[in-house]
Amino acid sequence: MEKYTTMSYQQKFPLQSVILAAGKGKRFPGEKPKVLQKVAGKTLVKHVINLAHALGVVKNVVIIGHLGEQVQQELQPEKNLSF
C-alpha cells in the first residue's frame, strides 16, 4: 500500500466541493434566491465559497435551481466554479 504525505495526497486527489444553492428562500423578504441574501455584507453562497477556499478546495460545483440565472450572474467572476 502506497503511503501518502498530506501534500502528495492533495496533489494526487485535489479537494472538490458540491454547493447546494437551489433554495427559494420563501421566508426571506424580496424576490432574491435564498443564497443571494446578504449576511455581514456578503451573500450566503459567497460565505460558503470563501470557507471552501480556506479549506483548500480547488474546484466547486454549484447546484442551482430557483432563479439559477441570478446565482450564476452573481458568481460569474469567481474562479474554479462550475454549475
C-alpha positions in Angstrom: 0.0 0.0 0.0 1.3 3.4 -1.0 1.9 5.8 1.8 0.9 9.5 1.3 2.0 12.6 2.9 -0.6 15.3 3.2 0.9 17.3 0.4 1.3 14.4 -2.0 -2.3 13.2 -1.3 -3.7 16.7 -2.1 -1.7 16.8 -5.3 -2.9 13.4 -6.4 -6.5 13.9 -5.2 -7.4 17.6 -5.2 -10.2 18.6 -2.9 -13.5 19.4 -4.6 -16.9 20.5 -3.2 -20.6 20.5 -4.2 -22.5 23.5 -3.0 -26.3 23.3 -2.9 -27.6 26.7 -4.0 -31.2 25.9 -5.2 -33.5 27.2 -2.4 -36.3 29.5 -3.0 -36.0 31.4 0.3 -39.7 31.9 0.8 -39.2 33.2 4.4 -36.8 35.9 3.2 -38.2 39.3 2.1 -37.9 40.2 -1.6 -37.6 38.1 -4.7 -33.9 37.0 -4.4 -33.0 33.4 -4.1 -32.0 32.4 -0.6 -28.3 32.1 -1.4 -28.2 35.7 -2.6 -29.4 37.1 0.6 -26.7 39.1 2.3 -25.3 38.5 5.8 -22.4 40.6 7.1 -22.0 42.3 3.7 -21.7 39.1 1.6 -24.1 36.7 0.0 -24.7 33.4 1.8 -23.2 31.5 -1.1 -20.1 33.7 -1.1 -19.6 32.8 2.6 -19.7 29.1 1.6 -17.3 29.6 -1.3 -14.8 31.6 0.8 -14.9 28.8 3.5 -14.3 26.1 0.9 -11.4 28.1 -0.5 -9.9 28.5 3.0 -10.1 24.7 3.5 -8.1 24.1 0.3 -10.9 23.3 -2.1 -9.7 23.7 -5.7 -13.0 23.2 -7.6 -16.6 24.0 -6.6 -19.6 22.6 -8.3 -22.7 24.7 -7.6 -26.1 23.1 -7.9 -28.6 25.8 -8.8 -32.4 25.8 -9.1 -34.8 28.5 -8.4 -33.7 31.7 -10.3 -30.4 30.0 -11.0 -29.5 32.6 -13.7 -29.2 35.2 -10.9 -26.9 32.9 -8.9 -24.7 32.3 -11.9 -24.6 36.0 -12.7 -23.6 36.9 -9.1 -20.8 34.2 -9.1 -19.5 34.8 -12.6 -16.3 36.5 -11.5 -15.4 33.5 -9.3 -12.8 31.1 -10.5 -12.9 27.3 -10.2 -16.7 27.1 -10.3 -19.0 25.1 -12.5 -22.7 24.9 -12.5 
